[in-house]
Amino acid sequence: MQTLLIFFFVLVSVILIILVLLQQGKGSDIGSAFGGGSSNNMFGPNSALSPLAKITSILAVIFFCLSLYITYQTREESKPVEIENSSSILQEEDTDKIPD
């Protein structure tokens, strides 16, 4: 189960990096290439979020949830196990080693 979660975690990470690199900056529209001072007004007003930004935000939420869950799961697996009656176990091992 943990291996599958780590696989999805790495996959989401790589896709998230690619999507962030594909997105354009705020002022780097095609209008700014022709010397336009206000590049956002060349083709009309933009919508609130582009499809790439929506997908990026969804993947970011998935990334954070997976990282928190993997951290929680790893912490639960690495808790030390308390041994009850450890002194009786040690005494039994010592009595086995006594030569006859």
Secondary structure by P-SEA (a helix, b strand, c coil): caaaaaaaaaaaaaaaaaaaaaccccccccccccccccccccccccccccaaaaaaaaaaaaaaaaaaaaaaaaaaaacbbbbcaaaaaaaaaaaaaccc
